[in-house]
Amino acid sequence: MKYLVMLGDGMADRKIAELGNKTPLEAANKPFMDFIAKNGFNGTAKTVPDDMVPESDTANLAILGYDPKIYSKGRSPLEAASIGIEMTPSQYAFRCNVVTLSEGDDYFGRTMLDHSSGEITTEEADKLIASLDEKLGNDVRKFYTGVSYRHCLIWDNPPGYDVNERIYDFSRPHDIIGRTIGDYLPHGPIGDEYCKLFVESVKILENHPVNVERRRAGKNVANSLWLWSPGKKPQLSLFKDKFGLNGTVISAVDLIKGIGLCAGMKSIDVEGATGNYKTNYKGKCDAAISAFEDGADFVYVHLEGPDECGHTADYKNKVKSIEDIDSKILGPVMEYLKGRGERFKVLLMPDHPTPCEIRTHSHENVPFAIYDSEKHLSQGIESYTEANAEKSGFFVPDGHNLMEKYFIEK
């Protein structure tokens, strides 16, 4: 038996007037996804508990069978693991975005224009992170380059640490696009210590040669850091010990790689995989097939494009990203699995919705469909959509049970 998870990050959405009052899933031409829904088992799942923030770390941990209430320690430690950072018990990891703020002398009065600095390249960002580390790093804190705008700060015993492992509840930059940042900056006796780094970073980045060139080219400049999602390294049980399967993850996002690595799975890097809708779809498809060829029983293919389009309210390219996932990865990998002559199962789902309407993650239940090559089912569903999954009437209230109870054959 082979198992394929096709994870469209943030793929679920709400109805959009410009799409004829359809969701991107309803508007997309996606024959392979619809085949899975028509011939598989459909339902909805709650991947993020109501009392937790709907972040990708929480949701993807749940989908992989790890209870987020136990294992979710923030996304940053997982991203640190992906980068290859070995954290000590007293260290915390922070996500460090390089963001685009509006110009102005009053830092607190600036506006968050872009949480990704125009999808800045990793090569450019590496130079910015090196400058931040030179000026703001010290014996207890160090900056590390990640991918594009997603980077990492490791801090030993940072301000605000307590016995409950809490530090400070930072605002997420992708949640405040278009808003004045003053109300969202860290503040108070603990927060002020972090806020100083935000303010100091502008002096380092504003006229950095990288940004001078980006400004000249009409691109968004990365003129500030933004720290968020601190946490300690999680202690995940090994995926193979839980399920008896050799697992592989394929993603351009450090967070997903980190989850896989912490769970003892293999992670495949794909050249040209970007973490947005302009990614190397063929490369990811080939990597999935190669993983199966190399002995993987379970392959988790993560596509970030729909999520990024949701954050920028780009509904047209959200539809396109869904169609590309369907035609360039899901279809060919399913054809490969069919050609093996071996039974296989496919789980299709998003981790959480990222509605274009609100440009951030939401708590709605997500639609899933499970296809078994030897057990074609019929629930009277013709296509893979949020509404059809809801219509099935099947609901998994604790999303971390979906993997073991409904997908992996025992």
Buried (B, 14 or more C-beta within 10 A) or exposed (E): BBBBBBBBBBBBBBBBEEBEEBBBBBBBEBBBBBBBBBBBBBBBBBBBBEEBBBBBBBBBBBBBBBBBBEBBBBBBBBBBBBBEBEBEEEBBBBBBBBBBBEEEEEBBEBBBBBBBBBBBBBEBBBBBBEBBBEBBBEEEBBBBBBBBBBBBBBBBEBBBBEEEEEBBEBBBBBBBBEEBBEEBBBBEEBBEBBBEBBEBBBEBBBEBEBBEEBBEEEBBBBBBBBBBBBBBBBEBEEBBEBBEBBBBBBBBBBBBBBBBBBBBBBBBEBEEBBBBBBBBBEBBBBBBBBBBEEEBBBBBBBBBBBBBBBBBBBBBBBBBBBBBBBBBBBBBBBEBBEEEEEEBBBBBBBBBBBBBBBBBBBBBBBBBBBBBBEEEEEBEBEBBBBBBBBBBEBEBEBBBBBBEEBBBEE
